[in-house]
Amino acid sequence: MMQATDLPADARILVTGAGGYLGQALVHALRQSAPAKWQWVLTDVQAPAKPAKHANVLWVAGDLSDADL
């Protein structure tokens, strides 16, 4: 199994489905053990009502099959 230490310190992490209950819990758990320099791109068809607001987190609401996304 891959560990956080297996990725570069400046990794960019994409999480699809991050707006739902499980997605939000997953992102929260992953960020607990991730290096602070990691950049997070969180996507879902709709952002949660209270999306995480951190300098290294970007929320993208939309369908990944949309070419304009």
N, C-alpha and C positions, 0 to 999 in steps of 0.2 A: 504494500500500500504506500502511496506517495505521502510524504510528510511536508509540512510547510517549509522546512529547511532545504528541501529538494529544489525549490524554485528560487529564482534570483531575488535579491532584496528589493528590486524595483519592478516586480511583476505586476501585470495588469490582469485582473480577475473578472471574468464575465459570468454573471449568474442570471440565467433565464428563469422566469417564473418567480421572481423575487418579491412580488407584491402580495402574494397570498400568505396565509397563516404559516404553512410549512416553509415557504421561501424566506420569509422574514426571520423565522427561527433559525434556519440554516445559515443565513448571512450573519446573524448575531453570533452564532457559535463559531463560525469560521473566523470572524474578525477578532474574536477573543485571543486566538493563538497566532494571528497573522502579524508579520512585521508592520510597523506603522507606515512605512513608505509604500506599501502596496496600494495601487489604484484600483478601485472597484467600479465596475459598470453593471448596474442592476437594471434588468428589463422585465417587463410584463405588459400585458395588453392594457393594464390600468395601474397607475402607481397607487400605493396604499394611501389612506386618508392622512396619515402622519408619516411621511417617508423620512428615513434617517437623513439628517443634515450634517454631513461631515465634509471637510475640505477634500478628502480623497475619495468621495463617493459621488458618482454621477448616475442619476435616474433617467432612464429613457423609457417613456411609455409608448407602446405600439406593438404591432405584430411583426415578428422577425421575417415573415414572408413578404412584407411590404418593401419593395425596392427603394422607396424614398426614405426609409428609416435609416 
